[in-house]
């Protein structure tokens, strides 16, 4: 479990860096989105929706990053809540790209109890 925990800590750091990147470049993203929707009816509504989406992506990245780091530390120390935190982190990992999907799926396969898999 130590190797899996190290991977989750690294993945959590990547999620936090990704959230920071979206936050730092949010002005550029808004400018680019605004250039795309200039000739669309209800562009103000679409811009508000885009701002809400950016906020959601940033919050999701921070929450998933923190949970991933905590789960990774728990898996490395083999704590009592390591299995539960690992499964929560795996579900958050499934929300983000190929690396998160691969790590989340592998973690779910490893952490799901054997009796539950066979029934």
Phi and psi restraints in degrees (value plus and minus 20) as a CYANA .aco file:
   2 UNK   PHI     -83.2   -43.2
   2 UNK   PSI     -62.8   -22.8
   3 UNK   PHI     -84.1   -44.1
   3 UNK   PSI     -60.0   -20.0
   4 UNK   PHI     -85.2   -45.2
   4 UNK   PSI     -58.3   -18.3
   5 UNK   PHI     -84.2   -44.2
   5 UNK   PSI     -60.4   -20.4
   6 UNK   PHI     -83.6   -43.6
   6 UNK   PSI     -61.5   -21.5
   7 UNK   PHI     -82.4   -42.4
   7 UNK   PSI     -59.1   -19.1
   8 UNK   PHI     -89.0   -49.0
   8 UNK   PSI     -55.9   -15.9
   9 UNK   PHI     -85.3   -45.3
   9 UNK   PSI     -65.0   -25.0
  10 UNK   PHI     -82.9   -42.9
  10 UNK   PSI     -61.3   -21.3
  11 UNK   PHI     -85.5   -45.5
  11 UNK   PSI     -59.0   -19.0
  12 UNK   PHI     -82.4   -42.4
  12 UNK   PSI     -59.7   -19.7
  13 UNK   PHI     -84.0   -44.0
  13 UNK   PSI     -59.1   -19.1
  14 UNK   PHI     -83.4   -43.4
  14 UNK   PSI     -60.0   -20.0
  15 UNK   PHI     -84.3   -44.3
  15 UNK   PSI     -60.7   -20.7
  16 UNK   PHI     -86.4   -46.4
  16 UNK   PSI     -59.5   -19.5
  17 UNK   PHI     -85.0   -45.0
  17 UNK   PSI     -59.4   -19.4
  18 UNK   PHI     -83.7   -43.7
  18 UNK   PSI     -62.0   -22.0
  19 UNK   PHI     -84.6   -44.6
  19 UNK   PSI     -59.6   -19.6
  20 UNK   PHI     -84.2   -44.2
  20 UNK   PSI     -60.5   -20.5
  21 UNK   PHI     -82.3   -42.3
  21 UNK   PSI     -62.7   -22.7
  22 UNK   PHI     -84.4   -44.4
  22 UNK   PSI     -60.3   -20.3
  23 UNK   PHI     -83.6   -43.6
  23 UNK   PSI     -65.7   -25.7
  24 UNK   PHI     -87.8   -47.8
  24 UNK   PSI     -53.9   -13.9
  25 UNK   PHI    -121.9   -81.9
  25 UNK   PSI      -1.9    38.1
  26 UNK   PHI     -85.1   -45.1
  26 UNK   PSI     -53.2   -13.2
  27 UNK   PHI     -83.9   -43.9
  27 UNK   PSI     -61.1   -21.1
  28 UNK   PHI     -87.0   -47.0
  28 UNK   PSI     -61.6   -21.6
  29 UNK   PHI     -83.4   -43.4
  29 UNK   PSI     -61.5   -21.5
  30 UNK   PHI     -85.8   -45.8
  30 UNK   PSI     -61.2   -21.2
  31 UNK   PHI     -82.5   -42.5
  31 UNK   PSI     -63.4   -23.4
  32 UNK   PHI     -86.5   -46.5
  32 UNK   PSI     -62.3   -22.3
  33 UNK   PHI     -85.5   -45.5
  33 UNK   PSI     -58.7   -18.7
  34 UNK   PHI     -83.8   -43.8
  34 UNK   PSI     -54.9   -14.9
  35 UNK   PHI     -89.4   -49.4
  35 UNK   PSI     -49.6    -9.6
  36 UNK   PHI     -94.7   -54.7
  36 UNK   PSI     -58.1   -18.1
  37 UNK   PHI    -119.4   -79.4
  37 UNK   PSI       1.9    41.9
  38 UNK   PHI     -86.6   -46.6
  38 UNK   PSI     -49.7    -9.7
  39 UNK   PHI    -126.9   -86.9
  39 UNK   PSI       2.1    42.1
  40 UNK   PHI    -124.1   -84.1
  40 UNK   PSI     118.2   158.2
  41 UNK   PHI     -85.2   -45.2
  41 UNK   PSI     128.0   168.0
  42 UNK   PHI      40.7    80.7
  42 UNK   PSI      24.2    64.2
  43 UNK   PHI     -88.2   -48.2
  43 UNK   PSI     -47.1    -7.1
  44 UNK   PHI     -87.5   -47.5
  44 UNK   PSI     -60.4   -20.4
  45 UNK   PHI     -84.7   -44.7
  45 UNK   PSI     -62.2   -22.2
  46 UNK   PHI     -85.8   -45.8
  46 UNK   PSI     -55.3   -15.3
  47 UNK   PHI     -88.0   -48.0
  47 UNK   PSI     -59.9   -19.9
  48 UNK   PHI     -83.5   -43.5
  48 UNK   PSI     -59.9   -19.9
  49 UNK   PHI     -84.4   -44.4
  49 UNK   PSI     -58.6   -18.6
  50 UNK   PHI     -85.5   -45.5
  50 UNK   PSI     -59.3   -19.3
  51 UNK   PHI     -82.8   -42.8
  51 UNK   PSI     -62.0   -22.0
  52 UNK   PHI     -83.8   -43.8
  52 UNK   PSI     -59.5   -19.5
  53 UNK   PHI     -83.9   -43.9
  53 UNK   PSI     -62.5   -22.5
  54 UNK   PHI     -81.6   -41.6
  54 UNK   PSI     -63.1   -23.1
  55 UNK   PHI     -82.5   -42.5
  55 UNK   PSI     -62.3   -22.3
  56 UNK   PHI     -81.2   -41.2
  56 UNK   PSI     -63.5   -23.5
  57 UNK   PHI     -84.1   -44.1
  57 UNK   PSI     -60.7   -20.7
  58 UNK   PHI     -86.7   -46.7
  58 UNK   PSI     -66.4   -26.4
  59 UNK   PHI     -85.4   -45.4
  59 UNK   PSI     -62.2   -22.2
  60 UNK   PHI     -81.4   -41.4
  60 UNK   PSI     -61.6   -21.6
  61 UNK   PHI     -83.6   -43.6
  61 UNK   PSI     -61.3   -21.3
  62 UNK   PHI     -88.3   -48.3
  62 UNK   PSI     -67.2   -27.2
  63 UNK   PHI     -83.0   -43.0
  63 UNK   PSI     -66.7   -26.7
  64 UNK   PHI     -85.0   -45.0
  64 UNK   PSI     -57.3   -17.3
  65 UNK   PHI     -85.0   -45.0
  65 UNK   PSI     -65.2   -25.2
  66 UNK   PHI     -85.7   -45.7
  66 UNK   PSI     -64.6   -24.6
  67 UNK   PHI     -83.7   -43.7
  67 UNK   PSI     -58.4   -18.4
  68 UNK   PHI     -84.8   -44.8
  68 UNK   PSI     -61.7   -21.7
  69 UNK   PHI     -86.0   -46.0
  69 UNK   PSI     -64.6   -24.6
  70 UNK   PHI     -83.2   -43.2
  70 UNK   PSI     -62.5   -22.5
  71 UNK   PHI     -84.5   -44.5
  71 UNK   PSI     -59.8   -19.8
  72 UNK   PHI     -83.0   -43.0
  72 UNK   PSI     -63.0   -23.0
  73 UNK   PHI     -85.5   -45.5
  73 UNK   PSI     -57.4   -17.4
  74 UNK   PHI     -86.2   -46.2
  74 UNK   PSI     -60.8   -20.8
  75 UNK   PHI     -86.8   -46.8
  75 UNK   PSI     -55.1   -15.1
  76 UNK   PHI     -89.3   -49.3
  76 UNK   PSI     -53.3   -13.3
  77 UNK   PHI    -113.5   -73.5
  77 UNK   PSI     -23.1    16.9
  78 UNK   PHI      34.3    74.3
  78 UNK   PSI      25.6    65.6
  79 UNK   PHI     -91.9   -51.9
  79 UNK   PSI     153.3   193.3
  80 UNK   PHI     -86.8   -46.8
  80 UNK   PSI     -54.2   -14.2
  81 UNK   PHI    -117.7   -77.7
  81 UNK   PSI      -5.4    34.6
  82 UNK   PHI     -83.8   -43.8
  82 UNK   PSI     -60.6   -20.6
  83 UNK   PHI     -85.2   -45.2
  83 UNK   PSI     -66.0   -26.0
  84 UNK   PHI     -85.1   -45.1
  84 UNK   PSI     -67.6   -27.6
  85 UNK   PHI     -83.4   -43.4
  85 UNK   PSI     -57.8   -17.8
  86 UNK   PHI     -83.3   -43.3
  86 UNK   PSI     -59.1   -19.1
  87 UNK   PHI     -91.0   -51.0
  87 UNK   PSI     -57.4   -17.4
  88 UNK   PHI     -84.1   -44.1
  88 UNK   PSI     -63.9   -23.9
  89 UNK   PHI     -83.0   -43.0
  89 UNK   PSI     -56.4   -16.4
  90 UNK   PHI     -84.2   -44.2
  90 UNK   PSI     -61.3   -21.3
  91 UNK   PHI     -85.7   -45.7
  91 UNK   PSI     -58.7   -18.7
  92 UNK   PHI     -87.1   -47.1
  92 UNK   PSI     -54.7   -14.7
  93 UNK   PHI     -85.2   -45.2
  93 UNK   PSI     -50.7   -10.7
  94 UNK   PHI     -87.7   -47.7
  94 UNK   PSI     -32.0     8.0
  95 UNK   PHI    -107.8   -67.8
  95 UNK   PSI     -21.0    19.0
  96 UNK   PHI    -159.6  -119.6
  96 UNK   PSI      83.2   123.2
  97 UNK   PHI      34.9    74.9
  97 UNK   PSI     157.8   197.8
  98 UNK   PHI     -82.9   -42.9
  98 UNK   PSI     -59.1   -19.1
  99 UNK   PHI     -85.9   -45.9
  99 UNK   PSI     -64.6   -24.6
 100 UNK   PHI     -86.3   -46.3
 100 UNK   PSI     -58.5   -18.5
 101 UNK   PHI     -85.6   -45.6
 101 UNK   PSI     -64.7   -24.7
 102 UNK   PHI     -84.8   -44.8
 102 UNK   PSI     -66.9   -26.9
 103 UNK   PHI     -87.1   -47.1
 103 UNK   PSI     -60.6   -20.6
 104 UNK   PHI     -85.9   -45.9
 104 UNK   PSI     -63.7   -23.7
 105 UNK   PHI     -85.1   -45.1
 105 UNK   PSI     -63.5   -23.5
 106 UNK   PHI     -83.1   -43.1
 106 UNK   PSI     -62.0   -22.0
 107 UNK   PHI     -84.0   -44.0
 107 UNK   PSI     -61.0   -21.0
 108 UNK   PHI     -83.5   -43.5
 108 UNK   PSI     -59.5   -19.5
 109 UNK   PHI     -85.1   -45.1
 109 UNK   PSI     -59.7   -19.7
 110 UNK   PHI     -93.8   -53.8
 110 UNK   PSI     -59.6   -19.6
 111 UNK   PHI    -110.7   -70.7
 111 UNK   PSI     -36.9     3.1
 112 UNK   PHI     -89.5   -49.5
 112 UNK   PSI     111.2   151.2
 113 UNK   PHI     -80.0   -40.0
 113 UNK   PSI     127.2   167.2
 114 UNK   PHI     -82.9   -42.9
 114 UNK   PSI     -58.9   -18.9
 115 UNK   PHI     -84.3   -44.3
 115 UNK   PSI     -51.4   -11.4
 116 UNK   PHI     -94.2   -54.2
 116 UNK   PSI     -54.2   -14.2
 117 UNK   PHI     -86.9   -46.9
 117 UNK   PSI     -56.6   -16.6
 118 UNK   PHI    -102.1   -62.1
 118 UNK   PSI     -37.7     2.3
